Amino acid sequence: MLYLQDIVILRAGLVPDEYGNEKPSWDAPERFPVTGVNVQPAGGSTEDTNDKQMTVTGWRLYTPRGMDLDLRETDRVEAEGTIMQVVGKVARWPAPGGGVHHVEADLKEVS
């Protein structure tokens, strides 16, 4: 019953900069729908009111046993109407006998 959420993985497209090098662009990201995962709050929230009101909330993404996920540390995740950034490396836990047991990723929402 834990893995009932749908998400969309957002991946930046690559566009040339003024020197011809490719750089990421979030203007029209690729969208990869994923079903059957769990996203829940993790690590609480912090607020910064010095320059402007900003709240950073931590989230954690889990996949069920046996589900690998094409999620990269440079991606973003859209879930429950919120867009979150992947924080750090995506953890792919090994299964006994090979393959991936499950995937975990830290996410953060800045609002």
N, C-alpha and C positions, 0 to 999 in steps of 0.2 A: 504494500500500500504506500510505500515511501516514494516510489519513482513514477509519479503521475504528471509531472510538469513538462511543458513544452518550452523550448528555448529556440532562439535563432543565434547562430554564431555569425558575427559580423567581421569581415576581413577587408582591410583597406586595399584599394586598387593601387597600382603603381603608375605614376605619371612622371614625365621628365621635368627636371628643374631647368633653370636658365643655363646650366652647364652641360646638359644632356645626360645627367645622372638620374637614375630612377629614385623617386621618393614616394612614401606612402601618402595616399589621399583618401580622406573619409567622406568626400563629396558624394560618392555613389558606391558604397562598399558592397562586396559580394555577400549574399545572404544564404546561409546553410541551415535549414530547419532541422531540429532534433527533437524527438519525442522520448518520453520515458526516463527523465532524469530527476534529480532532487536538488533544489537550490534553497538554502536556508541562511538566516542571519548567523554571522560569526564575528567575534571580536568587537562587537559593540559599535558605537558611533563616536566621532569627535567633532567638535565645532571650532571654527576659527572666526572670530568676530572683529579682528584687528582692521583689516582692509575692507572686507565685505562679508556678509553672512554666508558661510559655507559649512556644509555638513558632509563628512565622509563616513560612509557606512560600509562595514565589512560583510561579505557574503561568502559562502562556500558551495561549490558545485560538486555533486557526487553522481557517478553513473552506477547502475546495478552491476552485479557480478557478471563478467564476461563481455561487457560493453566497452569497447575502445571508442575514442572520440577524436576526430581531427580538430583539435583545439590547440592553438599556438599561444605563446606568451605575448605576441603582438596583436592578438585578436581582442574583440569586445564581445560581450554576451548581452542579448536582449531577453529579459524575462520579467513577467508580471508588469509589463509596461515601463520597465526601467532598463537603461543601458548602463552596463558595468564594464570596467576594464579588468583584464586578466592581470593579476599581480604575481610576478615571478614565474618560475617554471611550472609547467603542468605535470602533476605526479601521475605516472602510469604504474600501478602496483602490479608486480608480476604474479602470475598464477602458477601454482605447483604444476610442473610438467610443461610449462611454456605458455606464451601468450600473455594477455593482460587480464588480471583479475577484476580491476575497476580503475576508474580515473577520478582524481580529485584536483580541484583548482580553486585557488583563492581569488576572489573578485572584490572590487571596490566600486562603490557608487559615490559620485561627487555631485552634490546638489546645492 
